[in-house]
Amino acid sequence: MTRTYLDYNAGAPLRPEARAAMTAALQEAGNASSVHAEGRAARARIEAARTAVAALVGGDPRYVTFTSGGTEANDTVLTQDWTLNGKTAPAEVLLVGATEHPSVTAGGDFPPDVVRTIPVDRDGIVDLVVLERLVAEAAAQGKRALVSVMLANNETGAIQPVRQVAEIAHKHAAIVHTDAVQAAGRIAVDIRELGADVLTLSAHKIGGPQGAGAIVRASDAWSFASLLTGGGQERRLRAGTENVAAIAGFGAATKAAAADLATAGPWAAWRDRLAEIVGPKATVFSAAIPRLPQTLCFAVPGLAAETLLIALDLAGVAVSSGSACSSGKVSPSHVLAAMGVAPALAKCAIRISLGWASSEADLDSFASAWRHVLSHVAPGEIQAA
């Protein structure tokens, strides 16, 4: 059976460019911290990747720190230990959007009693009025806030008004972080235009290897304490010998993703066709607002997500139910709950996400599989397009 992969938000297939860069790196010896020729060659691969990653988000290579992935990147920046222009400037309150990734809602090293949740509306957009109240309250108490609002949601694709978030937060001397893991490579991202002080990335969402991520700061003004201590790697912001092969693959994937963005691709049109395929009885989440062009999150009342996932998988199609970071289990979505979606409907939510290797043939395969599944799971219920 030919498989159809439609779960890019969980992880994209490895791009050929990334595989080639990784293979080349694996064939060579050398620690990037060594001064001999082999070490310098490894260092050159890392710095080339650093430049590519910075370019993808409008950043400066000097302010890119490589990590083992998006979760480590988020955990690292969600710290109370910050400096501003070399002077201690701790963050004492953490404000996070209600629909953030679990690696952000976990709160980093902030005690639970200083973590506040910014509610979202029915489309999943953070309430800017509440944000302003929370950040102003912290400032009035003489406490600096760290505000963390993702750029694009991993489940619904909803794009947050990060620039407005940053404007509000900066009025009260807060630090602004945005998790751009799902946005980078799917929409144009520029850290300076967003106004964020720091953003985080993951390689495997854009066709790089699993196990590589990055923290990108807007400038050298704000700096965080290293989560991993020991050696002086990554300008003393992330100790440990760098994974040269993974970082090289990350760099190659970002170059390819940037090239993809330069052309107006068909993702949005394909996403909308998928919405037509699932039929008029489906509820599409965040449909009324800007969202990622390659993400469709929907639910058909009465058709449980777990049943559909299994049936589609048996029919040769890989899709997902919300976040893929829940140990492989289908569980209620905290994102949809925060949006006020009724539990019965939320349990039916399915996410389809496209990527670099997707084709129109994948849509045809999904349409065929969807009709087949409905004929067995809910015969006569839905007329698929």
Buried (B, 14 or more C-beta within 10 A) or exposed (E): EEEBBBBBBBBBBBBEBBBEBBEBBEEEEBBBEBEEEBBEBBBBBBBBBBBBBBBBBBBBBEBBBBBBBBBBBBBBBBBBBBBBEEEEBBBBBBBBBBBBBEBBBBBBEBEEEBBBBBBBEEBBBBBBEBBBEBBBBBBEEEBBBBBBBBBBBBBBBBBBBBBBBBBBBBEBEBBBBBBBBBBBBBBBBEBEEBBBBBBBBBBBBBBBBBBBBBBBBBBEEBBBBBBBEEEEBBEBBBBBEBBBBBBBBBBBBBBBBBEBBEEEBBBBEBBBBBBEBBBEBBBBBBBEBBBBBBBBBBBBEEBBBEBBBBBBBEBBBBBBBBBBEEEEEBEBBBBBBBBEBEEEBBBBBBBBBBBBBBEEEBBEBBBBBBBBBBEEBBEEBBEBB
